[in-house]
Structures are given as structure tokens and as C-alpha cells.
Amino acid sequence: MKKNMGSADRIIRVILAVIFGALYFTGTVSGVLGTVLLILGVVFLITALVRFCPLYTIVGLKTCK
């Protein structure tokens, strides 16, 4: 896997993952929407850590230098 994610994109994904997790674990968002947000947050966190987004590859996007 070649890196295709820049620093700004990674920071935004981590912030969103933390927000989604906080919304779920505080009970602000629950049910199906809460579960979807939690899964999306985990995906955002994993892609930010490995600096690779499979969707970017499909679309042909690259945010790193």
C-alpha cells in the first residue's frame, strides 16, 4: 500500500473519529445511527494510522505530497 493521505486529511479523520466515539459513548447518538457513526469512526482512525484510503485509490485522489 502506497501512502495516499496527507497530514491535514489524517488530522481531520482523527478528530472526526474522536467526535463520533464521544457521541456514541456519551449516549448522545444511539441506535443504528450511533452504530454507523462508531464504525465510521473506527474506519477513519485506521485509515489515518496507516495513511492509506482505499476509496482514494478507486477515485484516483492523493492528498499527500
mmJSON file of the N, C-alpha and C atoms, coordinates in Angstrom:
{"data_MODEL":{"atom_site":{
"group_PDB":["ATOM","ATOM","ATOM","ATOM","ATOM","ATOM","ATOM","ATOM","ATOM","ATOM","ATOM","ATOM","ATOM","ATOM","ATOM","ATOM","ATOM","ATOM","ATOM","ATOM","ATOM","ATOM","ATOM","ATOM","ATOM","ATOM","ATOM","ATOM","ATOM","ATOM","ATOM","ATOM","ATOM","ATOM","ATOM","ATOM","ATOM","ATOM","ATOM","ATOM","ATOM","ATOM","ATOM","ATOM","ATOM","ATOM","ATOM","ATOM","ATOM","ATOM","ATOM","ATOM","ATOM","ATOM","ATOM","ATOM","ATOM","ATOM","ATOM","ATOM","ATOM","ATOM","ATOM","ATOM","ATOM","ATOM","ATOM","ATOM","ATOM","ATOM","ATOM","ATOM","ATOM","ATOM","ATOM","ATOM","ATOM","ATOM","ATOM","ATOM","ATOM","ATOM","ATOM","ATOM","ATOM","ATOM","ATOM","ATOM","ATOM","ATOM","ATOM","ATOM","ATOM","ATOM","ATOM","ATOM","ATOM","ATOM","ATOM","ATOM","ATOM","ATOM","ATOM","ATOM","ATOM","ATOM","ATOM","ATOM","ATOM","ATOM","ATOM","ATOM","ATOM","ATOM","ATOM","ATOM","ATOM","ATOM","ATOM","ATOM","ATOM","ATOM","ATOM","ATOM","ATOM","ATOM","ATOM","ATOM","ATOM","ATOM","ATOM","ATOM","ATOM","ATOM","ATOM","ATOM","ATOM","ATOM","ATOM","ATOM","ATOM","ATOM","ATOM","ATOM","ATOM","ATOM","ATOM","ATOM","ATOM","ATOM","ATOM","ATOM","ATOM","ATOM","ATOM","ATOM","ATOM","ATOM","ATOM","ATOM","ATOM","ATOM","ATOM","ATOM","ATOM","ATOM","ATOM","ATOM","ATOM","ATOM","ATOM","ATOM","ATOM","ATOM","ATOM","ATOM","ATOM","ATOM","ATOM","ATOM","ATOM","ATOM","ATOM","ATOM","ATOM","ATOM","ATOM","ATOM","ATOM","ATOM","ATOM","ATOM","ATOM","ATOM","ATOM"],
"id":[1,2,3,4,5,6,7,8,9,10,11,12,13,14,15,16,17,18,19,20,21,22,23,24,25,26,27,28,29,30,31,32,33,34,35,36,37,38,39,40,41,42,43,44,45,46,47,48,49,50,51,52,53,54,55,56,57,58,59,60,61,62,63,64,65,66,67,68,69,70,71,72,73,74,75,76,77,78,79,80,81,82,83,84,85,86,87,88,89,90,91,92,93,94,95,96,97,98,99,100,101,102,103,104,105,106,107,108,109,110,111,112,113,114,115,116,117,118,119,120,121,122,123,124,125,126,127,128,129,130,131,132,133,134,135,136,137,138,139,140,141,142,143,144,145,146,147,148,149,150,151,152,153,154,155,156,157,158,159,160,161,162,163,164,165,166,167,168,169,170,171,172,173,174,175,176,177,178,179,180,181,182,183,184,185,186,187,188,189,190,191,192,193,194,195],
"type_symbol":["N","C","C","N","C","C","N","C","C","N","C","C","N","C","C","N","C","C","N","C","C","N","C","C","N","C","C","N","C","C","N","C","C","N","C","C","N","C","C","N","C","C","N","C","C","N","C","C","N","C","C","N","C","C","N","C","C","N","C","C","N","C","C","N","C","C","N","C","C","N","C","C","N","C","C","N","C","C","N","C","C","N","C","C","N","C","C","N","C","C","N","C","C","N","C","C","N","C","C","N","C","C","N","C","C","N","C","C","N","C","C","N","C","C","N","C","C","N","C","C","N","C","C","N","C","C","N","C","C","N","C","C","N","C","C","N","C","C","N","C","C","N","C","C","N","C","C","N","C","C","N","C","C","N","C","C","N","C","C","N","C","C","N","C","C","N","C","C","N","C","C","N","C","C","N","C","C","N","C","C","N","C","C","N","C","C","N","C","C","N","C","C","N","C","C"],
"label_atom_id":["N","CA","C","N","CA","C","N","CA","C","N","CA","C","N","CA","C","N","CA","C","N","CA","C","N","CA","C","N","CA","C","N","CA","C","N","CA","C","N","CA","C","N","CA","C","N","CA","C","N","CA","C","N","CA","C","N","CA","C","N","CA","C","N","CA","C","N","CA","C","N","CA","C","N","CA","C","N","CA","C","N","CA","C","N","CA","C","N","CA","C","N","CA","C","N","CA","C","N","CA","C","N","CA","C","N","CA","C","N","CA","C","N","CA","C","N","CA","C","N","CA","C","N","CA","C","N","CA","C","N","CA","C","N","CA","C","N","CA","C","N","CA","C","N","CA","C","N","CA","C","N","CA","C","N","CA","C","N","CA","C","N","CA","C","N","CA","C","N","CA","C","N","CA","C","N","CA","C","N","CA","C","N","CA","C","N","CA","C","N","CA","C","N","CA","C","N","CA","C","N","CA","C","N","CA","C","N","CA","C","N","CA","C","N","CA","C","N","CA","C","N","CA","C","N","CA","C"],
"label_alt_id":[null,null,null,null,null,null,null,null,null,null,null,null,null,null,null,null,null,null,null,null,null,null,null,null,null,null,null,null,null,null,null,null,null,null,null,null,null,null,null,null,null,null,null,null,null,null,null,null,null,null,null,null,null,null,null,null,null,null,null,null,null,null,null,null,null,null,null,null,null,null,null,null,null,null,null,null,null,null,null,null,null,null,null,null,null,null,null,null,null,null,null,null,null,null,null,null,null,null,null,null,null,null,null,null,null,null,null,null,null,null,null,null,null,null,null,null,null,null,null,null,null,null,null,null,null,null,null,null,null,null,null,null,null,null,null,null,null,null,null,null,null,null,null,null,null,null,null,null,null,null,null,null,null,null,null,null,null,null,null,null,null,null,null,null,null,null,null,null,null,null,null,null,null,null,null,null,null,null,null,null,null,null,null,null,null,null,null,null,null,null,null,null,null,null,null],
"label_comp_id":["MET","MET","MET","LYS","LYS","LYS","LYS","LYS","LYS","ASN","ASN","ASN","MET","MET","MET","GLY","GLY","GLY","SER","SER","SER","ALA","ALA","ALA","ASP","ASP","ASP","ARG","ARG","ARG","ILE","ILE","ILE","ILE","ILE","ILE","ARG","ARG","ARG","VAL","VAL","VAL","ILE","ILE","ILE","LEU","LEU","LEU","ALA","ALA","ALA","VAL","VAL","VAL","ILE","ILE","ILE","PHE","PHE","PHE","GLY","GLY","GLY","ALA","ALA","ALA","LEU","LEU","LEU","TYR","TYR","TYR","PHE","PHE","PHE","THR","THR","THR","GLY","GLY","GLY","THR","THR","THR","VAL","VAL","VAL","SER","SER","SER","GLY","GLY","GLY","VAL","VAL","VAL","LEU","LEU","LEU","GLY","GLY","GLY","THR","THR","THR","VAL","VAL","VAL","LEU","LEU","LEU","LEU","LEU","LEU","ILE","ILE","ILE","LEU","LEU","LEU","GLY","GLY","GLY","VAL","VAL","VAL","VAL","VAL","VAL","PHE","PHE","PHE","LEU","LEU","LEU","ILE","ILE","ILE","THR","THR","THR","ALA","ALA","ALA","LEU","LEU","LEU","VAL","VAL","VAL","ARG","ARG","ARG","PHE","PHE","PHE","CYS","CYS","CYS","PRO","PRO","PRO","LEU","LEU","LEU","TYR","TYR","TYR","THR","THR","THR","ILE","ILE","ILE","VAL","VAL","VAL","GLY","GLY","GLY","LEU","LEU","LEU","LYS","LYS","LYS","THR","THR","THR","CYS","CYS","CYS","LYS","LYS","LYS"],
"label_asym_id":["A","A","A","A","A","A","A","A","A","A","A","A","A","A","A","A","A","A","A","A","A","A","A","A","A","A","A","A","A","A","A","A","A","A","A","A","A","A","A","A","A","A","A","A","A","A","A","A","A","A","A","A","A","A","A","A","A","A","A","A","A","A","A","A","A","A","A","A","A","A","A","A","A","A","A","A","A","A","A","A","A","A","A","A","A","A","A","A","A","A","A","A","A","A","A","A","A","A","A","A","A","A","A","A","A","A","A","A","A","A","A","A","A","A","A","A","A","A","A","A","A","A","A","A","A","A","A","A","A","A","A","A","A","A","A","A","A","A","A","A","A","A","A","A","A","A","A","A","A","A","A","A","A","A","A","A","A","A","A","A","A","A","A","A","A","A","A","A","A","A","A","A","A","A","A","A","A","A","A","A","A","A","A","A","A","A","A","A","A","A","A","A","A","A","A"],
"label_entity_id":["1","1","1","1","1","1","1","1","1","1","1","1","1","1","1","1","1","1","1","1","1","1","1","1","1","1","1","1","1","1","1","1","1","1","1","1","1","1","1","1","1","1","1","1","1","1","1","1","1","1","1","1","1","1","1","1","1","1","1","1","1","1","1","1","1","1","1","1","1","1","1","1","1","1","1","1","1","1","1","1","1","1","1","1","1","1","1","1","1","1","1","1","1","1","1","1","1","1","1","1","1","1","1","1","1","1","1","1","1","1","1","1","1","1","1","1","1","1","1","1","1","1","1","1","1","1","1","1","1","1","1","1","1","1","1","1","1","1","1","1","1","1","1","1","1","1","1","1","1","1","1","1","1","1","1","1","1","1","1","1","1","1","1","1","1","1","1","1","1","1","1","1","1","1","1","1","1","1","1","1","1","1","1","1","1","1","1","1","1","1","1","1","1","1","1"],
"label_seq_id":[1,1,1,2,2,2,3,3,3,4,4,4,5,5,5,6,6,6,7,7,7,8,8,8,9,9,9,10,10,10,11,11,11,12,12,12,13,13,13,14,14,14,15,15,15,16,16,16,17,17,17,18,18,18,19,19,19,20,20,20,21,21,21,22,22,22,23,23,23,24,24,24,25,25,25,26,26,26,27,27,27,28,28,28,29,29,29,30,30,30,31,31,31,32,32,32,33,33,33,34,34,34,35,35,35,36,36,36,37,37,37,38,38,38,39,39,39,40,40,40,41,41,41,42,42,42,43,43,43,44,44,44,45,45,45,46,46,46,47,47,47,48,48,48,49,49,49,50,50,50,51,51,51,52,52,52,53,53,53,54,54,54,55,55,55,56,56,56,57,57,57,58,58,58,59,59,59,60,60,60,61,61,61,62,62,62,63,63,63,64,64,64,65,65,65],
"pdbx_PDB_ins_code":[null,null,null,null,null,null,null,null,null,null,null,null,null,null,null,null,null,null,null,null,null,null,null,null,null,null,null,null,null,null,null,null,null,null,null,null,null,null,null,null,null,null,null,null,null,null,null,null,null,null,null,null,null,null,null,null,null,null,null,null,null,null,null,null,null,null,null,null,null,null,null,null,null,null,null,null,null,null,null,null,null,null,null,null,null,null,null,null,null,null,null,null,null,null,null,null,null,null,null,null,null,null,null,null,null,null,null,null,null,null,null,null,null,null,null,null,null,null,null,null,null,null,null,null,null,null,null,null,null,null,null,null,null,null,null,null,null,null,null,null,null,null,null,null,null,null,null,null,null,null,null,null,null,null,null,null,null,null,null,null,null,null,null,null,null,null,null,null,null,null,null,null,null,null,null,null,null,null,null,null,null,null,null,null,null,null,null,null,null,null,null,null,null,null,null],
"Cartn_x":[0.828,0.0,0.878,0.668,1.38,0.562,1.257,0.591,-0.121,-1.363,-2.098,-2.876,-2.465,-3.18,-2.208,-2.506,-1.657,-1.951,-1.149,-1.248,-2.583,-3.023,-4.28,-5.446,-5.457,-6.507,-6.494,-5.314,-5.182,-5.693,-5.349,-5.78,-7.302,-7.886,-9.339,-10.016,-9.473,-10.056,-9.963,-8.85,-8.701,-9.682,-9.808,-10.745,-12.173,-12.565,-13.901,-14.114,-13.1,-13.214,-13.438,-12.72,-12.889,-14.291,-14.754,-16.095,-17.161,-17.049,-18.028,-18.023,-16.839,-16.744,-17.364,-17.091,-17.646,-19.167,-19.696,-21.145,-21.782,-21.124,-21.668,-21.576,-20.398,-20.19,-20.85,-21.181,-21.922,-23.423,-23.844,-25.261,-26.001,-25.279,-25.917,-26.564,-25.862,-26.387,-26.419,-27.571,-27.688,-28.418,-28.627,-29.344,-28.486,-29.159,-28.472,-27.522,-27.945,-27.085,-25.824,-25.974,-24.819,-23.842,-24.351,-23.501,-22.784,-23.503,-22.894,-21.789,-22.042,-21.027,-19.81,-20.039,-18.931,-18.08,-18.705,-17.968,-17.217,-17.852,-17.196,-16.008,-16.147,-15.042,-13.862,-14.145,-13.071,-12.364,-13.141,-12.543,-11.679,-12.182,-11.399,-10.093,-10.162,-8.97,-7.95,-8.398,-7.481,-6.839,-7.634,-7.062,-6.097,-6.367,-5.447,-4.132,-4.195,-2.97,-2.095,-2.708,-1.914,-1.629,-2.206,-2.008,-2.427,-3.437,-3.909,-5.424,-6.064,-7.509,-7.837,-8.456,-8.789,-9.726,-10.618,-11.53,-10.774,-9.721,-8.902,-8.269,-7.875,-7.267,-8.284,-9.502,-10.547,-10.871,-10.949,-11.293,-10.097,-8.881,-7.671,-7.212,-7.545,-7.199,-5.953,-5.155,-3.96,-3.74,-3.782,-3.656,-2.266,-1.367,-0.01,0.901,2.05,2.994,3.713],
"Cartn_y":[-1.178,0.0,1.25,2.062,3.333,4.37,5.248,6.306,7.238,7.565,8.49,9.528,9.711,10.622,11.6,12.868,13.903,14.148,15.01,15.295,15.938,16.899,17.586,16.608,15.75,14.753,13.787,13.393,12.482,13.133,14.392,15.102,15.227,15.568,15.699,14.368,13.269,11.954,11.558,11.858,11.52,12.342,13.62,14.48,13.966,13.615,13.088,11.766,10.916,9.631,9.851,10.799,11.104,11.664,12.537,13.115,12.027,11.162,10.086,9.145,8.821,7.956,8.61,9.884,10.606,10.674,10.925,10.971,9.629,8.552,7.217,6.846,7.018,6.561,7.439,8.679,9.516,9.318,8.572,8.301,9.392,10.354,11.424,10.878,9.969,9.312,7.821,7.211,5.788,5.085,3.811,3.03,2.775,2.665,2.353,3.48,4.713,5.85,5.868,5.58,5.53,4.446,3.277,2.174,2.515,3.122,3.514,4.54,5.524,6.533,5.912,4.967,4.304,3.514,2.78,2.019,2.968,4.045,5.034,5.662,5.921,6.471,5.514,4.229,3.225,3.159,3.195,3.18,4.42,5.587,6.817,6.721,6.18,6.065,5.109,3.978,3.007,3.581,4.213,4.773,5.914,6.671,7.752,7.183,6.087,5.499,4.857,4.225,3.563,4.482,5.678,6.685,6.203,5.351,4.816,4.724,5.246,5.166,4.435,3.252,2.502,3.281,4.07,4.848,5.876,6.464,7.409,6.731,5.479,4.751,4.546,4.198,3.974,5.262,6.358,7.657,8.29,7.897,8.471,9.726,9.839,11.016,10.737,11.754,11.633,12.977,12.995,14.258,14.457,13.5,13.695,14.21,14.712,15.285,14.221],
"Cartn_z":[0.0,0.0,0.0,-0.986,-1.039,-0.285,0.386,1.144,0.169,0.471,-0.381,0.437,1.695,2.574,3.227,3.112,3.686,5.157,5.755,7.186,7.569,6.792,7.11,7.067,6.085,5.949,7.131,7.566,8.71,9.987,10.195,11.402,11.431,10.303,10.221,10.528,10.001,10.243,11.719,12.356,13.776,14.614,14.312,15.046,14.883,13.647,13.418,14.146,14.163,14.862,16.35,16.938,18.361,18.627,17.769,17.927,17.821,16.805,16.635,17.832,18.332,19.508,20.732,20.922,22.067,21.983,20.798,20.63,20.958,20.559,20.812,22.288,22.882,24.25,25.308,24.974,25.917,25.785,24.774,24.577,23.84,23.3,22.546,21.28,20.611,19.418,19.715,19.515,19.816,18.678,18.845,17.844,16.621,15.487,14.233,13.847,13.99,13.643,14.5,15.778,16.666,16.259,15.909,15.476,14.173,13.24,11.963,12.198,13.058,13.356,14.036,14.936,15.619,14.623,13.731,12.711,11.786,11.374,10.517,11.231,12.522,13.298,13.374,13.535,13.567,12.212,11.137,9.79,9.584,9.988,9.865,10.645,11.848,12.678,12.063,11.579,10.959,9.709,8.833,7.609,7.914,8.978,9.353,9.874,10.615,11.16,10.093,9.098,8.054,6.862,6.881,5.827,4.446,4.409,3.14,3.169,2.122,1.994,0.693,0.776,-0.441,-1.371,-0.809,-1.638,-2.479,-1.921,-2.68,-3.893,-3.732,-4.837,-5.959,-5.608,-6.602,-7.348,-6.606,-7.194,-7.9,-7.516,-8.091,-7.385,-6.115,-5.318,-4.493,-4.288,-3.461,-2.776,-1.433,-0.711,-0.108,-0.3,0.213,-0.903,-0.496,-1.459,-2.216],
"occupancy":[1.0,1.0,1.0,1.0,1.0,1.0,1.0,1.0,1.0,1.0,1.0,1.0,1.0,1.0,1.0,1.0,1.0,1.0,1.0,1.0,1.0,1.0,1.0,1.0,1.0,1.0,1.0,1.0,1.0,1.0,1.0,1.0,1.0,1.0,1.0,1.0,1.0,1.0,1.0,1.0,1.0,1.0,1.0,1.0,1.0,1.0,1.0,1.0,1.0,1.0,1.0,1.0,1.0,1.0,1.0,1.0,1.0,1.0,1.0,1.0,1.0,1.0,1.0,1.0,1.0,1.0,1.0,1.0,1.0,1.0,1.0,1.0,1.0,1.0,1.0,1.0,1.0,1.0,1.0,1.0,1.0,1.0,1.0,1.0,1.0,1.0,1.0,1.0,1.0,1.0,1.0,1.0,1.0,1.0,1.0,1.0,1.0,1.0,1.0,1.0,1.0,1.0,1.0,1.0,1.0,1.0,1.0,1.0,1.0,1.0,1.0,1.0,1.0,1.0,1.0,1.0,1.0,1.0,1.0,1.0,1.0,1.0,1.0,1.0,1.0,1.0,1.0,1.0,1.0,1.0,1.0,1.0,1.0,1.0,1.0,1.0,1.0,1.0,1.0,1.0,1.0,1.0,1.0,1.0,1.0,1.0,1.0,1.0,1.0,1.0,1.0,1.0,1.0,1.0,1.0,1.0,1.0,1.0,1.0,1.0,1.0,1.0,1.0,1.0,1.0,1.0,1.0,1.0,1.0,1.0,1.0,1.0,1.0,1.0,1.0,1.0,1.0,1.0,1.0,1.0,1.0,1.0,1.0,1.0,1.0,1.0,1.0,1.0,1.0,1.0,1.0,1.0,1.0,1.0,1.0],
"B_iso_or_equiv":[0.0,0.0,0.0,0.0,0.0,0.0,0.0,0.0,0.0,0.0,0.0,0.0,0.0,0.0,0.0,0.0,0.0,0.0,0.0,0.0,0.0,0.0,0.0,0.0,0.0,0.0,0.0,0.0,0.0,0.0,0.0,0.0,0.0,0.0,0.0,0.0,0.0,0.0,0.0,0.0,0.0,0.0,0.0,0.0,0.0,0.0,0.0,0.0,0.0,0.0,0.0,0.0,0.0,0.0,0.0,0.0,0.0,0.0,0.0,0.0,0.0,0.0,0.0,0.0,0.0,0.0,0.0,0.0,0.0,0.0,0.0,0.0,0.0,0.0,0.0,0.0,0.0,0.0,0.0,0.0,0.0,0.0,0.0,0.0,0.0,0.0,0.0,0.0,0.0,0.0,0.0,0.0,0.0,0.0,0.0,0.0,0.0,0.0,0.0,0.0,0.0,0.0,0.0,0.0,0.0,0.0,0.0,0.0,0.0,0.0,0.0,0.0,0.0,0.0,0.0,0.0,0.0,0.0,0.0,0.0,0.0,0.0,0.0,0.0,0.0,0.0,0.0,0.0,0.0,0.0,0.0,0.0,0.0,0.0,0.0,0.0,0.0,0.0,0.0,0.0,0.0,0.0,0.0,0.0,0.0,0.0,0.0,0.0,0.0,0.0,0.0,0.0,0.0,0.0,0.0,0.0,0.0,0.0,0.0,0.0,0.0,0.0,0.0,0.0,0.0,0.0,0.0,0.0,0.0,0.0,0.0,0.0,0.0,0.0,0.0,0.0,0.0,0.0,0.0,0.0,0.0,0.0,0.0,0.0,0.0,0.0,0.0,0.0,0.0,0.0,0.0,0.0,0.0,0.0,0.0],
"pdbx_formal_charge":[null,null,null,null,null,null,null,null,null,null,null,null,null,null,null,null,null,null,null,null,null,null,null,null,null,null,null,null,null,null,null,null,null,null,null,null,null,null,null,null,null,null,null,null,null,null,null,null,null,null,null,null,null,null,null,null,null,null,null,null,null,null,null,null,null,null,null,null,null,null,null,null,null,null,null,null,null,null,null,null,null,null,null,null,null,null,null,null,null,null,null,null,null,null,null,null,null,null,null,null,null,null,null,null,null,null,null,null,null,null,null,null,null,null,null,null,null,null,null,null,null,null,null,null,null,null,null,null,null,null,null,null,null,null,null,null,null,null,null,null,null,null,null,null,null,null,null,null,null,null,null,null,null,null,null,null,null,null,null,null,null,null,null,null,null,null,null,null,null,null,null,null,null,null,null,null,null,null,null,null,null,null,null,null,null,null,null,null,null,null,null,null,null,null,null],
"auth_seq_id":[1,1,1,2,2,2,3,3,3,4,4,4,5,5,5,6,6,6,7,7,7,8,8,8,9,9,9,10,10,10,11,11,11,12,12,12,13,13,13,14,14,14,15,15,15,16,16,16,17,17,17,18,18,18,19,19,19,20,20,20,21,21,21,22,22,22,23,23,23,24,24,24,25,25,25,26,26,26,27,27,27,28,28,28,29,29,29,30,30,30,31,31,31,32,32,32,33,33,33,34,34,34,35,35,35,36,36,36,37,37,37,38,38,38,39,39,39,40,40,40,41,41,41,42,42,42,43,43,43,44,44,44,45,45,45,46,46,46,47,47,47,48,48,48,49,49,49,50,50,50,51,51,51,52,52,52,53,53,53,54,54,54,55,55,55,56,56,56,57,57,57,58,58,58,59,59,59,60,60,60,61,61,61,62,62,62,63,63,63,64,64,64,65,65,65],
"auth_comp_id":["MET","MET","MET","LYS","LYS","LYS","LYS","LYS","LYS","ASN","ASN","ASN","MET","MET","MET","GLY","GLY","GLY","SER","SER","SER","ALA","ALA","ALA","ASP","ASP","ASP","ARG","ARG","ARG","ILE","ILE","ILE","ILE","ILE","ILE","ARG","ARG","ARG","VAL","VAL","VAL","ILE","ILE","ILE","LEU","LEU","LEU","ALA","ALA","ALA","VAL","VAL","VAL","ILE","ILE","ILE","PHE","PHE","PHE","GLY","GLY","GLY","ALA","ALA","ALA","LEU","LEU","LEU","TYR","TYR","TYR","PHE","PHE","PHE","THR","THR","THR","GLY","GLY","GLY","THR","THR","THR","VAL","VAL","VAL","SER","SER","SER","GLY","GLY","GLY","VAL","VAL","VAL","LEU","LEU","LEU","GLY","GLY","GLY","THR","THR","THR","VAL","VAL","VAL","LEU","LEU","LEU","LEU","LEU","LEU","ILE","ILE","ILE","LEU","LEU","LEU","GLY","GLY","GLY","VAL","VAL","VAL","VAL","VAL","VAL","PHE","PHE","PHE","LEU","LEU","LEU","ILE","ILE","ILE","THR","THR","THR","ALA","ALA","ALA","LEU","LEU","LEU","VAL","VAL","VAL","ARG","ARG","ARG","PHE","PHE","PHE","CYS","CYS","CYS","PRO","PRO","PRO","LEU","LEU","LEU","TYR","TYR","TYR","THR","THR","THR","ILE","ILE","ILE","VAL","VAL","VAL","GLY","GLY","GLY","LEU","LEU","LEU","LYS","LYS","LYS","THR","THR","THR","CYS","CYS","CYS","LYS","LYS","LYS"],
"auth_asym_id":["A","A","A","A","A","A","A","A","A","A","A","A","A","A","A","A","A","A","A","A","A","A","A","A","A","A","A","A","A","A","A","A","A","A","A","A","A","A","A","A","A","A","A","A","A","A","A","A","A","A","A","A","A","A","A","A","A","A","A","A","A","A","A","A","A","A","A","A","A","A","A","A","A","A","A","A","A","A","A","A","A","A","A","A","A","A","A","A","A","A","A","A","A","A","A","A","A","A","A","A","A","A","A","A","A","A","A","A","A","A","A","A","A","A","A","A","A","A","A","A","A","A","A","A","A","A","A","A","A","A","A","A","A","A","A","A","A","A","A","A","A","A","A","A","A","A","A","A","A","A","A","A","A","A","A","A","A","A","A","A","A","A","A","A","A","A","A","A","A","A","A","A","A","A","A","A","A","A","A","A","A","A","A","A","A","A","A","A","A","A","A","A","A","A","A"],
"auth_atom_id":["N","CA","C","N","CA","C","N","CA","C","N","CA","C","N","CA","C","N","CA","C","N","CA","C","N","CA","C","N","CA","C","N","CA","C","N","CA","C","N","CA","C","N","CA","C","N","CA","C","N","CA","C","N","CA","C","N","CA","C","N","CA","C","N","CA","C","N","CA","C","N","CA","C","N","CA","C","N","CA","C","N","CA","C","N","CA","C","N","CA","C","N","CA","C","N","CA","C","N","CA","C","N","CA","C","N","CA","C","N","CA","C","N","CA","C","N","CA","C","N","CA","C","N","CA","C","N","CA","C","N","CA","C","N","CA","C","N","CA","C","N","CA","C","N","CA","C","N","CA","C","N","CA","C","N","CA","C","N","CA","C","N","CA","C","N","CA","C","N","CA","C","N","CA","C","N","CA","C","N","CA","C","N","CA","C","N","CA","C","N","CA","C","N","CA","C","N","CA","C","N","CA","C","N","CA","C","N","CA","C","N","CA","C","N","CA","C","N","CA","C","N","CA","C","N","CA","C"],
"pdbx_PDB_model_num":[1,1,1,1,1,1,1,1,1,1,1,1,1,1,1,1,1,1,1,1,1,1,1,1,1,1,1,1,1,1,1,1,1,1,1,1,1,1,1,1,1,1,1,1,1,1,1,1,1,1,1,1,1,1,1,1,1,1,1,1,1,1,1,1,1,1,1,1,1,1,1,1,1,1,1,1,1,1,1,1,1,1,1,1,1,1,1,1,1,1,1,1,1,1,1,1,1,1,1,1,1,1,1,1,1,1,1,1,1,1,1,1,1,1,1,1,1,1,1,1,1,1,1,1,1,1,1,1,1,1,1,1,1,1,1,1,1,1,1,1,1,1,1,1,1,1,1,1,1,1,1,1,1,1,1,1,1,1,1,1,1,1,1,1,1,1,1,1,1,1,1,1,1,1,1,1,1,1,1,1,1,1,1,1,1,1,1,1,1,1,1,1,1,1,1]
}}}
